[in-house]
Amino acid sequence: MSKKIENMVILYADAGDRLLELLQQMEEGSWSWRRAAELLRQVDEIINELTQRAGDQMADILGDSYMLGVRGAVEGIVAAGVAAGTLNASIRPIIHQQAVQSIMDESFYSILEASDNMSADAKQRITDAVRRANERSLVDGISRRKATKDAVRSLSERQITGIITKSGAKVPADKYMAGVVQYHQRKAHVTGAENMIVQNGLDLVYVNYVGITCGYCATMQGRVYSISGNDPRFPKLEQRPPYHAHCVHSVSAWIEEYTEPEEVSRMLELSNRPFNDNRTAHAKQRYEQLQRDKSRKNATRNQWIRYKALLPDDTPSLRQFASHKARGTAKYKELQDLYRDANRQIKDTH
């Protein structure tokens, strides 16, 4: 994960913590609907700031990635044997501007969707805390202060929601946006490469082969495609990488004139094979194992992001953090204590 994407994820982790801190303020004192209205106003302030900063950072990430795709395509064409002096490497044509803007618009929709979900989740928890406290104090005779504290503790156990899946699962905002940013970053890179390839009058592209991959990517990878569909020898490029969040597939120019006849024959055969998952049983097992390993690493990374957001000067690099955590070192336990103390101080300040 690049530094810019890490910063983007930290932005969402920090915003999620700030929203939970608003809720946790309610643990002390008796809260009426009027007092809660001020917290709802602060939710809007946090979300508006987050949306603006996320939009700016996303534009920067996508612009950089698009340019990397453009440069990578040029380097690939030259490496294939085309003289550099004959290439049109200009990025001034409006097609490039429109392409970046289209991806930016698509990604900003995801940013707005996450903002709406975060806002709705935080506001719902605040109003639920007041409602539960009122109900328990009236029905069960519990003091409003204790009823509110109990409600807040219960409502603070889960991270702020970034997206609700079709199955109803509530995905934390920082985890959701990590996937969103990486997907659109890869899409910008692939689009930049494809547009530069087309700009130079080329039509055939190769989707790279990855040894251990998912079932869907296995059906698409290792083929040559015709962008326009005008070359009937190869399948048309209908579906472009990335095929999903965290996908590592891309495209590069495939130039028949600079390819050995044997390789041309081989690619014709591979490109026209059935679109089926042709992975071996071992490859499938290896992929599932890698996914489980990645899930554990992501849990550690998400923990590191939260520590980094709250303790930027004390939290080491992700690699060092993961090492200390895995070994259960004194350094890791010390950092855990610092994190708990920092959270306690925030609550005491409020």
NORHUCOR-V245635 format. One record per residue. PHI is phi in radians with two decimals (999 if undefined). BURIAL is b if it has 24 or more other ideal C-beta (glycine too) atoms within 12 Angstrom, else e. D_LAST is the distance of its C-alpha to the last C-alpha in Angstrom with 1 decimal. Layout:
# NORHUCOR-V245635
phi=PHI burial=BURIAL d_last=D_LAST
phi=PHI burial=BURIAL d_last=D_LAST
This chain:
# NORHUCOR-V245635
phi=999 burial=b d_last=34.4
phi=-1.24 burial=e d_last=34.5
phi=-1.07 burial=e d_last=31.9
phi=-1.16 burial=b d_last=31.3
phi=-1.22 burial=b d_last=30.8
phi=-1.00 burial=b d_last=28.4
phi=-1.10 burial=b d_last=26.3
phi=-1.14 burial=b d_last=26.5
phi=-1.17 burial=b d_last=25.4
phi=-1.06 burial=b d_last=22.5
phi=-1.00 burial=b d_last=21.5
phi=-1.32 burial=b d_last=21.3
phi=-1.08 burial=b d_last=19.6
phi=-1.14 burial=b d_last=16.8
phi=-1.11 burial=b d_last=16.6
phi=-1.08 burial=b d_last=16.7
phi=-1.13 burial=b d_last=13.8
phi=-1.11 burial=b d_last=11.7
phi=-1.20 burial=b d_last=12.9
phi=-1.16 burial=b d_last=12.1
phi=-1.11 burial=b d_last=8.5
phi=-1.04 burial=b d_last=8.6
phi=-1.09 burial=b d_last=10.6
phi=-1.21 burial=b d_last=8.6
phi=-1.03 burial=b d_last=5.9
phi=-1.32 burial=b d_last=9.2
phi=-1.12 burial=b d_last=9.9
phi=-1.87 burial=e d_last=8.8
phi=1.67 burial=e d_last=11.1
phi=-1.87 burial=e d_last=14.1
phi=-1.89 burial=b d_last=14.0
phi=-1.74 burial=e d_last=17.1
phi=-1.08 burial=e d_last=18.6
phi=-1.17 burial=e d_last=17.9
phi=-1.16 burial=e d_last=14.1
phi=-1.15 burial=b d_last=14.3
phi=-1.05 burial=e d_last=16.5
phi=-1.16 burial=e d_last=13.8
phi=-1.14 burial=b d_last=12.2
phi=-1.11 burial=b d_last=15.8
phi=-1.16 burial=e d_last=16.3
phi=-1.19 burial=b d_last=13.6
phi=-1.03 burial=b d_last=15.3
phi=-1.05 burial=b d_last=18.5
phi=-1.10 burial=e d_last=17.3
phi=-1.11 burial=b d_last=16.3
phi=-1.18 burial=b d_last=19.6
phi=-1.11 burial=e d_last=21.7
phi=-1.11 burial=e d_last=20.7
phi=-1.06 burial=b d_last=21.3
phi=-1.07 burial=b d_last=24.7
phi=-1.14 burial=e d_last=25.8
phi=-1.17 burial=e d_last=25.1
phi=-1.14 burial=b d_last=26.5
phi=-1.09 burial=b d_last=29.6
phi=-1.12 burial=e d_last=30.3
phi=-1.17 burial=b d_last=30.0
phi=-1.11 burial=b d_last=32.1
phi=-1.05 burial=b d_last=34.8
phi=-1.13 burial=b d_last=35.0
phi=-1.10 burial=b d_last=35.3
phi=-1.20 burial=b d_last=38.0
phi=-1.07 burial=b d_last=40.0
phi=-1.10 burial=b d_last=40.2
phi=-1.18 burial=b d_last=41.2
phi=-1.08 burial=b d_last=43.8
phi=-1.14 burial=b d_last=45.4
phi=-1.12 burial=b d_last=45.5
phi=-1.13 burial=b d_last=47.3
phi=-1.07 burial=b d_last=49.7
phi=-1.14 burial=e d_last=50.5
phi=-1.11 burial=b d_last=50.8
phi=-1.14 burial=b d_last=53.4
phi=-1.07 burial=b d_last=55.4
phi=-1.10 burial=e d_last=55.5
phi=-1.18 burial=b d_last=56.5
phi=-1.14 burial=b d_last=59.3
phi=-1.14 burial=e d_last=60.6
phi=-1.11 burial=e d_last=60.4
phi=-1.27 burial=b d_last=62.5
phi=2.25 burial=e d_last=65.3
phi=-1.37 burial=b d_last=64.9
phi=-1.14 burial=e d_last=65.5
phi=-1.02 burial=e d_last=62.3
phi=-1.18 burial=e d_last=64.3
phi=-1.61 burial=e d_last=65.1
phi=-1.47 burial=b d_last=61.5
phi=-1.75 burial=e d_last=59.6
phi=-1.71 burial=b d_last=56.2
phi=-1.19 burial=e d_last=54.9
phi=-1.97 burial=b d_last=51.6
phi=-1.34 burial=e d_last=52.3
phi=-0.88 burial=e d_last=53.6
phi=-1.11 burial=e d_last=51.5
phi=-1.03 burial=e d_last=51.4
phi=-1.22 burial=b d_last=48.9
phi=-1.09 burial=e d_last=46.6
phi=-1.15 burial=e d_last=46.9
phi=-1.13 burial=b d_last=46.2
phi=-1.10 burial=b d_last=42.9
phi=-1.12 burial=e d_last=41.8
phi=-1.11 burial=e d_last=42.7
phi=-1.20 burial=b d_last=40.6
phi=-1.11 burial=b d_last=37.7
phi=-1.07 burial=e d_last=37.9
phi=-1.12 burial=e d_last=38.0
phi=-1.21 burial=b d_last=35.0
phi=-1.18 burial=b d_last=33.0
phi=-1.06 burial=e d_last=33.7
phi=-1.14 burial=b d_last=32.0
phi=-1.09 burial=b d_last=29.0
phi=-1.13 burial=b d_last=28.9
phi=-1.10 burial=b d_last=29.4
phi=-1.11 burial=b d_last=26.5
phi=-1.07 burial=b d_last=24.2
phi=-1.10 burial=b d_last=25.5
phi=-1.18 burial=b d_last=24.9
phi=-1.12 burial=b d_last=21.4
phi=-1.08 burial=b d_last=20.6
phi=-1.10 burial=b d_last=22.5
phi=-1.12 burial=b d_last=21.0
phi=-1.09 burial=b d_last=17.3
phi=-1.16 burial=b d_last=18.3
phi=-1.12 burial=b d_last=20.4
phi=-1.16 burial=b d_last=17.8
phi=-1.12 burial=b d_last=15.6
phi=-1.19 burial=b d_last=18.7
phi=-1.13 burial=b d_last=20.0
phi=-1.09 burial=b d_last=17.1
phi=-1.15 burial=b d_last=17.8
phi=-1.10 burial=b d_last=21.5
phi=-1.11 burial=b d_last=21.6
phi=-1.10 burial=b d_last=19.7
phi=-1.09 burial=b d_last=22.2
phi=-1.14 burial=e d_last=25.1
phi=-1.21 burial=e d_last=24.4
phi=-1.19 burial=b d_last=23.8
phi=-1.43 burial=e d_last=27.0
phi=-1.46 burial=e d_last=29.2
phi=-1.71 burial=e d_last=28.3
phi=1.32 burial=e d_last=27.1
phi=-1.38 burial=e d_last=23.9
phi=-1.07 burial=e d_last=21.1
phi=-1.06 burial=b d_last=18.8
phi=-1.07 burial=e d_last=15.7
phi=-1.18 burial=e d_last=17.4
phi=-1.11 burial=b d_last=18.8
phi=-1.19 burial=b d_last=15.6
phi=-1.07 burial=b d_last=14.1
phi=-1.09 burial=e d_last=17.5
phi=-1.15 burial=b d_last=17.6
phi=-1.12 burial=b d_last=14.3
phi=-1.05 burial=e d_last=15.5
phi=-1.15 burial=e d_last=18.8
phi=-1.40 burial=b d_last=17.7
phi=-1.67 burial=b d_last=15.6
phi=-1.25 burial=e d_last=18.7
phi=-1.93 burial=e d_last=20.3
phi=-1.21 burial=b d_last=19.6
phi=-1.15 burial=b d_last=19.5
phi=-1.32 burial=b d_last=23.1
phi=-1.78 burial=b d_last=25.1
phi=-2.67 burial=b d_last=28.5
phi=-1.93 burial=e d_last=30.2
phi=-1.27 burial=e d_last=33.6
phi=-1.07 burial=e d_last=36.8
phi=-1.44 burial=e d_last=36.7
phi=1.67 burial=e d_last=33.2
phi=-1.21 burial=e d_last=31.3
phi=-1.78 burial=e d_last=27.8
phi=-1.63 burial=b d_last=27.5
phi=-0.98 burial=b d_last=24.2
phi=-1.04 burial=b d_last=23.8
phi=-1.16 burial=b d_last=24.2
phi=-1.16 burial=b d_last=27.2
phi=-1.10 burial=b d_last=28.8
phi=-1.25 burial=b d_last=28.4
phi=-1.05 burial=b d_last=29.9
phi=-1.19 burial=b d_last=33.0
phi=-1.07 burial=b d_last=33.1
phi=-1.16 burial=b d_last=33.0
phi=-1.13 burial=b d_last=35.6
phi=-1.12 burial=b d_last=37.8
phi=-1.27 burial=b d_last=37.9
phi=-1.10 burial=b d_last=38.3
phi=-1.14 burial=b d_last=41.3
phi=-1.11 burial=b d_last=42.6
phi=-1.09 burial=b d_last=42.5
phi=-1.09 burial=b d_last=44.4
phi=-1.12 burial=b d_last=47.0
phi=-1.14 burial=b d_last=47.5
phi=-1.06 burial=b d_last=48.0
phi=-1.13 burial=b d_last=50.6
phi=-1.09 burial=b d_last=52.4
phi=-1.13 burial=b d_last=52.6
phi=-1.22 burial=b d_last=54.1
phi=-1.10 burial=b d_last=56.6
phi=-1.12 burial=b d_last=57.7
phi=-1.04 burial=b d_last=57.9
phi=-1.75 burial=b d_last=60.5
phi=1.30 burial=e d_last=62.6
phi=-1.78 burial=b d_last=61.8
phi=-2.18 burial=b d_last=61.3
phi=-1.70 burial=b d_last=60.9
phi=-2.30 burial=b d_last=57.7
phi=-1.95 burial=b d_last=56.9
phi=-1.60 burial=b d_last=53.8
phi=-1.05 burial=b d_last=53.1
phi=-1.71 burial=e d_last=53.7
phi=-2.06 burial=b d_last=50.9
phi=-1.02 burial=e d_last=52.3
phi=-1.93 burial=b d_last=49.4
phi=-2.61 burial=b d_last=47.9
phi=-1.40 burial=b d_last=47.1
phi=-1.08 burial=e d_last=49.9
phi=-1.22 burial=e d_last=49.5
phi=-1.06 burial=b d_last=49.4
phi=-1.09 burial=b d_last=52.5
phi=-1.34 burial=e d_last=54.5
phi=-1.80 burial=b d_last=53.7
phi=-1.37 burial=b d_last=53.8
phi=1.18 burial=b d_last=56.8
phi=-2.16 burial=b d_last=58.6
phi=-1.74 burial=b d_last=60.0
phi=-2.14 burial=b d_last=59.2
phi=-1.72 burial=b d_last=60.8
phi=-1.07 burial=b d_last=58.2
phi=-1.42 burial=e d_last=60.6
phi=1.47 burial=e d_last=62.3
phi=-1.43 burial=e d_last=65.6
phi=-1.78 burial=e d_last=66.6
phi=-1.19 burial=e d_last=67.7
phi=-1.29 burial=e d_last=68.0
phi=-2.18 burial=b d_last=64.2
phi=-1.14 burial=b d_last=61.5
phi=-1.30 burial=e d_last=59.7
phi=-1.35 burial=b d_last=56.1
phi=-1.47 burial=e d_last=54.5
phi=-1.91 burial=e d_last=51.3
phi=-1.81 burial=b d_last=49.6
phi=-1.13 burial=b d_last=47.2
phi=-1.35 burial=b d_last=44.3
phi=-1.55 burial=b d_last=45.1
phi=-2.96 burial=e d_last=41.6
phi=-1.07 burial=b d_last=38.2
phi=1.22 burial=b d_last=38.6
phi=-1.19 burial=b d_last=42.4
phi=-1.92 burial=b d_last=44.2
phi=-1.45 burial=b d_last=47.4
phi=-2.57 burial=b d_last=48.7
phi=-2.24 burial=b d_last=52.0
phi=-2.50 burial=b d_last=54.6
phi=-1.16 burial=b d_last=57.9
phi=-2.08 burial=b d_last=60.9
phi=-1.94 burial=b d_last=64.1
phi=-1.08 burial=b d_last=67.3
phi=-1.05 burial=e d_last=69.6
phi=-1.87 burial=e d_last=68.1
phi=-2.04 burial=e d_last=67.9
phi=-1.08 burial=e d_last=70.6
phi=-0.94 burial=e d_last=72.6
phi=-1.11 burial=e d_last=71.7
phi=-1.21 burial=e d_last=68.0
phi=-1.07 burial=e d_last=68.6
phi=-1.09 burial=e d_last=70.3
phi=-1.12 burial=e d_last=67.6
phi=-1.22 burial=b d_last=64.8
phi=-1.06 burial=b d_last=66.9
phi=-1.20 burial=e d_last=67.1
phi=-1.15 burial=b d_last=63.4
phi=-1.24 burial=b d_last=62.2
phi=-1.79 burial=e d_last=64.3
phi=-1.19 burial=e d_last=63.5
phi=-1.01 burial=e d_last=62.0
phi=-1.44 burial=e d_last=58.3
phi=-2.09 burial=e d_last=57.7
phi=-1.28 burial=e d_last=55.4
phi=-1.80 burial=e d_last=57.8
phi=-1.24 burial=b d_last=55.6
phi=-1.35 burial=e d_last=57.1
phi=-1.04 burial=e d_last=55.7
phi=-1.13 burial=e d_last=54.6
phi=-1.11 burial=e d_last=52.7
phi=-1.14 burial=e d_last=50.9
phi=-1.12 burial=e d_last=50.0
phi=-1.14 burial=e d_last=48.8
phi=-1.11 burial=b d_last=46.7
phi=-1.09 burial=e d_last=45.0
phi=-1.14 burial=e d_last=44.4
phi=-1.10 burial=e d_last=42.9
phi=-1.14 burial=e d_last=40.6
phi=-1.15 burial=e d_last=39.3
phi=-1.10 burial=e d_last=38.9
phi=-1.11 burial=e d_last=37.0
phi=-1.07 burial=e d_last=34.7
phi=-1.14 burial=e d_last=33.8
phi=-1.14 burial=e d_last=33.4
phi=-1.14 burial=b d_last=31.2
phi=-1.09 burial=e d_last=28.9
phi=-1.16 burial=b d_last=28.7
phi=-1.09 burial=b d_last=28.3
phi=-1.12 burial=b d_last=25.4
phi=-1.12 burial=b d_last=23.7
phi=-1.08 burial=b d_last=24.5
phi=-1.05 burial=b d_last=23.1
phi=-1.19 burial=b d_last=19.7
phi=-1.15 burial=b d_last=20.0
phi=-1.12 burial=b d_last=21.3
phi=-1.18 burial=b d_last=18.5
phi=-1.57 burial=b d_last=15.9
phi=-2.23 burial=b d_last=18.4
phi=-1.07 burial=e d_last=21.0
phi=-1.51 burial=e d_last=22.7
phi=-1.70 burial=e d_last=22.9
phi=-1.44 burial=b d_last=24.0
phi=-1.30 burial=e d_last=27.8
phi=-1.11 burial=e d_last=29.9
phi=-1.02 burial=b d_last=30.1
phi=-1.06 burial=e d_last=33.5
phi=-1.19 burial=e d_last=32.4
phi=-1.06 burial=b d_last=29.3
phi=-1.09 burial=b d_last=31.7
phi=-1.14 burial=e d_last=34.2
phi=-1.10 burial=b d_last=31.8
phi=-1.14 burial=b d_last=30.4
phi=-1.08 burial=e d_last=34.0
phi=-1.61 burial=e d_last=35.2
phi=1.05 burial=e d_last=32.2
phi=-1.27 burial=e d_last=32.3
phi=-1.09 burial=e d_last=30.4
phi=-1.06 burial=e d_last=28.8
phi=-1.17 burial=b d_last=27.4
phi=-1.13 burial=e d_last=26.1
phi=-1.11 burial=e d_last=24.6
phi=-1.15 burial=b d_last=22.8
phi=-1.05 burial=b d_last=21.5
phi=-1.11 burial=e d_last=20.1
phi=-1.07 burial=e d_last=18.4
phi=-1.14 burial=b d_last=16.9
phi=-1.11 burial=e d_last=15.6
phi=-1.11 burial=e d_last=14.2
phi=-1.11 burial=b d_last=12.5
phi=-1.13 burial=b d_last=10.9
phi=-1.14 burial=e d_last=10.0
phi=-1.13 burial=e d_last=8.5
phi=-1.09 burial=e d_last=6.3
phi=-1.12 burial=b d_last=5.2
phi=-1.12 burial=e d_last=5.4
phi=-1.11 burial=e d_last=3.8
phi=-1.15 burial=e d_last=0.0
